[in-house]
Structure formats: structure tokens, C-alpha cells
Amino acid sequence: MEIPKGKLISIGGAEDKGTDLEQGFVQRNRLNFFELGILKRIVDEAGGVDKRIEVITTASSIPEEVAENYLTAFGKIGCTNVGTMNIRNREEVAIPDYIERIKACNVVMFSGGDQLRLTSIFGGTDIYQILHDRLIDEEGFVIAGTSAGAMAMSNTMIYQGKSDLAHLKGEVKLTTGLAFVANVIIDSHFDKRGRFNRLAQAVASNPQCTGIGLGEDTGVIITKGNHLEVVGSGAVVIVDGKDIKHSNITDVQIGEPISVENIRVNILVRGNGFMLKERKFLQNVNQIEVINL
């Protein structure tokens, strides 16, 4: 796989799936993103406030409200060149104006909501291929996403799974994501919704993948498809299945509890790093530069 020149920024959540929580959480936490610098970091990675940003609200069931929130938040940073795309189906994703805007922008930001809407609407389209090509070829190009927009970035994607049942085989539903980054599984709202068992079952089923559990108001910046840096106020949990010695997940029946031996867990906060291919924790993200010398 080619090494991407662009960057991915995955954020642990600011929206949900069309409930009152979605609208309320965005309103309450919009300034948190601004004050703690996650949105500003997105802008900085793209090259500054004059760069073109496109916010895609496809995943959300309240796209107009979500779009307005992002326009306001980016505006507080000083951005004036921001557009929104409320693409609702596969016919609209083929509209030439949308395609041209994706070709011309510097940042694409996927909002939260339902990650299955993102994969089912964008998968296999021209926009999907353009995003992949630009991520590989263009230094300074940024794809960002929050909540569902973050979860859809991985090649293996969780699309369903209740936290209180996630210890039972079959309760965690997986499908193919947008595959902007290989061999990871991303979960969001990780701490407040108690999703450790959900991500652990996903990793136990796919030990070649590294699980990335994103707390709210917390994100990761992934460069070169490998180097991860934590930003924001919370924690990121890395679930590593490489050294699993025993798992009963293939032996028990659907609905029975699973057991896993020797699954590894790392907890990262702002300033920490992780190398995905090497599965290596970095106390200081600046170690990445030293390792690359």
C-alpha cells in the first residue's frame, strides 16, 4: 500500500444519530473543540484559515443544524472559505458540482451520525476515489471526521453493537469502511458510552487490526498511514490483538460470552503517540521524528 502524503484527523465525537443528544451535544461542545484546538489543528494542518474546507453532513439526520454549527465554529477560528454538502443519496453524490468542489478543497470534514450512511452512499463513487487519490498524492490535504465520520475512516468498520451486550459473540456488527487507513478499527464516544468490550470483540475477530477508541473532545492525527498523535482533552485507548494467545470467539455459539487472553491495551493522552505498523507506544509524539531519522 502506498504511503499517504495527506493526513487523517479522527475525532471521538460531537454528534450522534438524530436524537436530542446530537443537537444538544453539538451546541454544548462546539466551543470545546475551538478552545482546545482540535478544529484549529485541522486548519493548521491544511495550511491556514484561507484554505477551502468542505463539511459533509451526510451521516447526520439533522444536517442543517450540524452544518450551521460547523460554519460557526470554523468562523470563530477565522475561516471564511467553508462550504457544506448535504448529500443524502447516491444520486446526489454524483452531482458534478460536488465532485468539482471535492477536487478543489483542502479539507474534507465528515460530521457524525450514522457511519453506515457514509459507506453506503459514498462507497465506489467518484468522490470516494478522488478522496483516496488525494490522500495518497497531496501533501497538505486533510480528511477529518468526528464520531461516525471518524469510525468510517477505517477499513474494518463497526456499524452496530450495544455496549451492555458487547461481550456476547455476534453482538458487534462489522462491515467494510471507507478504508482511508489500513488495518485499524476506530470506535468513538469511547469512554462515556463504555465501548471497550465492543472494540475488544472487533479486534479479537480481526487481530491484524489495531483498535483505536476515541474519547469525546479527543482526536488522533494520522500521518503516513502509520504515525498517530493524540490531541484534545481526553484519552485514546489502543486495543492491540497481535499477541492474543487464546480466544474462544470461533468456538462459542452466537449470543454466548467470549474470552480473550493477552489482548494489549495502551492509554494515550495529548502529546502521546503511537506507531500503528510497529504497534509501538510513544511517550512523546516528537519521538516519531527521531525514529524516522
Secondary structure, 3 states (H helix, E strand, C coil): CCCCCCEEEEECCCCCCCCHHHHHHHHHHHHHHHHHCHHHHHHHHHCCCCCCEEEECCCCCCHHHHHHHHHHHHHHHCCCCEEEECCCCCCHHHCHHHHHHHHHCCEEEECCCCHHHHHHHHCCCHHHHHHHHHHHHCCCCEEEEECHHHHCCECEEEEECCHHHCCECCCCEEEECCCCECCEEEECCCCCCCCHHHHHHHHHHCCCCEEEEECCCEEEEEECCCEEEEEECCEEEEEECCCCCEECCCCCCCCCECCEECCEEEEEECCCEEECCCCEEECCCCHHHHHHC
